[in-house]
């Protein structure tokens, strides 16, 4: 007679506010969501983004303003990085023609 193993009931982890704030701050500091999740052992990126949204809602209009500014700066950074890459390639091309 074989007995089936009963699955262990899943327990939900709880995180304190300081932990959540640190994780969201890492996101604001430019770390990827996946790297934060892996490093801190959080269950998924959705949870991290939910914490971010909650912090921005709690901050009110200032938080929304800061979030939009961060998005603008990230967009500008991507544009400048693309320009830099083009210039690097141009230097290589023009350097060969000498």
Phi, psi and omega per residue, in radians:
X1 nan 2.083 -3.128
X2 -1.725 2.496 3.129
X3 -1.813 2.383 3.070
X4 -1.462 2.390 3.100
X5 -1.330 2.314 3.076
X6 -1.391 2.271 3.109
X7 -1.140 2.513 3.109
X8 -1.230 2.391 3.094
X9 -1.158 2.382 3.140
X10 -1.339 2.316 3.076
X11 -1.801 2.423 -3.128
X12 -1.493 2.219 3.095
X13 -1.322 2.545 3.046
X14 -2.074 2.523 -3.101
X15 -2.099 2.437 3.118
X16 -1.387 2.896 -3.063
X17 -1.095 -0.616 3.125
X18 -1.125 -0.732 3.122
X19 -1.082 -0.791 3.134
X20 -1.079 -0.753 -3.125
X21 -1.111 -0.720 3.119
X22 -1.119 -0.735 -3.136
X23 -1.114 -0.762 3.128
X24 -1.169 -0.658 3.107
X25 -1.089 -0.660 3.080
X26 -1.074 -0.660 3.097
X27 -1.118 -0.763 3.111
X28 -1.163 -0.500 -3.130
X29 -1.350 -0.066 3.047
X30 1.858 0.011 3.082
X31 -1.267 2.572 3.104
X32 -1.274 2.641 -3.122
X33 -1.060 -0.716 -3.117
X34 -1.126 -0.681 3.137
X35 -1.167 -0.625 3.108
X36 -1.156 -0.785 3.138
X37 -1.051 -0.788 -3.138
X38 -1.142 -0.760 -3.070
X39 -1.187 -0.710 -3.041
X40 -1.673 -0.153 3.120
X41 1.301 0.541 3.094
X42 -1.386 2.667 -3.021
X43 -1.218 -0.380 3.119
X44 3.115 2.894 -3.119
X45 -1.195 -0.502 3.122
X46 -1.036 -0.697 3.132
X47 -1.116 -0.750 3.132
X48 -1.090 -0.782 3.121
X49 -1.171 -0.536 3.064
X50 -1.156 -0.734 3.094
X51 -1.079 -0.716 3.128
X52 -1.077 -0.824 -3.137
X53 -1.064 -0.722 3.133
X54 -1.130 -0.718 3.123
X55 -1.137 -0.696 3.126
X56 -1.174 -0.660 3.096
X57 -1.135 -0.694 3.127
X58 -1.187 -0.503 3.141
X59 -1.359 -0.278 3.106
X60 1.305 -2.602 -3.068
X61 -1.086 -0.546 3.128
X62 -1.119 -0.734 3.125
X63 -1.109 -0.714 3.110
X64 -1.131 -0.708 3.120
X65 -1.108 -0.778 3.129
X66 -1.130 -0.706 3.133
X67 -1.109 -0.751 3.129
X68 -1.155 -0.639 3.114
X69 -1.157 -0.703 3.092
X70 -1.066 -0.762 3.128
X71 -1.099 -0.723 3.101
X72 -1.078 -0.779 -3.117
X73 -1.166 -0.651 3.094
X74 -1.130 -0.699 3.096
X75 -1.105 -0.788 3.110
X76 -1.085 -0.705 3.120
X77 -1.083 -0.773 3.114
X78 -1.064 -0.710 3.129
X79 -1.117 -0.792 -3.130
X80 -1.147 -0.659 3.100
X81 -1.127 -0.688 3.081
X82 -1.099 -0.774 3.107
X83 -1.054 -0.754 3.116
X84 -1.045 -0.762 3.140
X85 -1.104 -0.692 3.101
X86 -1.111 -0.752 3.136
X87 -1.127 -0.668 3.093
X88 -1.076 -0.763 -3.141
X89 -1.145 -0.672 3.123
X90 -1.117 -0.691 3.106
X91 -1.081 -0.696 3.121
X92 -1.144 -0.785 -3.114
X93 -1.112 -0.861 -3.099
X94 -1.235 -0.484 3.103
X95 -1.203 -0.492 -3.140
X96 -1.328 -0.442 -3.045
X97 -1.405 -0.159 -3.112
X98 -1.203 nan nan
